Amino acid sequence: MILALGLSNFSAKKEAILLGSFIVIAYLIRQVLKNLETAKRLEIIGIAIIVFVFRAMPGVGAGAS
């Protein structure tokens, strides 16, 4: 699906690829968390949020060097 969208002339292909990837990741996380106890589930979700926020923050870039 991603290859077909990437090679197509669809105007919103980046957004469609992002949405498709998000759906796959959400499904996989749901499968992992399905059979865990509540405390462990909340711990994993908290770690995932921290990692996401850390990766989403912009760096200092080339100006630091």
C-alpha positions as CSV (number, residue, x, y, z in Angstrom):
1,M,0.0,0.0,0.0
2,I,2.8,2.4,1.0
3,L,4.7,1.7,-2.2
4,A,1.6,2.2,-4.4
5,L,0.8,5.5,-2.7
6,G,4.4,6.7,-2.9
7,L,4.6,6.1,-6.6
8,S,1.1,7.5,-7.3
9,N,0.1,11.1,-8.1
10,F,-2.3,11.2,-5.1
11,S,-2.0,14.7,-3.7
12,A,-2.2,13.7,0.0
13,K,0.0,10.6,-0.2
14,K,2.3,11.7,2.8
15,E,-0.8,12.1,5.0
16,A,-2.2,8.8,3.8
17,I,1.0,6.9,4.5
18,L,1.2,8.5,8.0
19,L,-2.4,7.5,8.8
20,G,-1.8,4.0,7.5
21,S,1.3,3.6,9.6
22,F,-0.5,5.0,12.7
23,I,-3.3,2.5,12.2
24,V,-0.8,-0.4,12.0
25,I,1.1,0.8,15.1
26,A,-2.1,1.4,17.1
27,Y,-3.3,-2.1,16.3
28,L,0.0,-3.7,17.3
29,I,0.1,-1.8,20.6
30,R,-3.4,-2.8,21.3
31,Q,-2.5,-6.5,20.7
32,V,0.4,-6.2,23.1
33,L,-1.5,-4.4,25.8
34,K,-4.6,-6.6,25.6
35,N,-3.6,-9.2,28.1
36,L,-1.6,-7.1,30.6
37,E,-2.7,-6.0,34.0
38,T,-3.7,-2.3,34.4
39,A,-0.6,-1.1,36.2
40,K,1.8,-2.6,33.6
41,R,-0.4,-1.3,30.7
42,L,-0.3,2.3,32.1
43,E,3.5,2.0,32.6
44,I,4.0,1.0,29.0
45,I,1.7,3.7,27.7
46,G,3.5,6.3,29.8
47,I,6.9,5.2,28.4
48,A,5.5,5.4,24.9
49,I,4.3,9.0,25.5
50,I,7.6,10.1,26.9
51,V,9.5,8.6,24.0
52,F,7.1,10.2,21.5
53,V,7.4,13.6,23.1
54,F,11.2,13.3,23.3
55,R,11.4,12.4,19.6
56,A,9.0,15.1,18.5
57,M,10.9,17.9,20.1
58,P,13.1,19.8,17.7
59,G,16.9,19.7,18.2
60,V,19.3,22.6,18.2
61,G,20.4,21.7,14.7
62,A,23.5,22.9,12.9
63,G,23.7,26.1,15.0
64,A,25.1,24.1,18.0
65,S,28.3,23.3,16.2
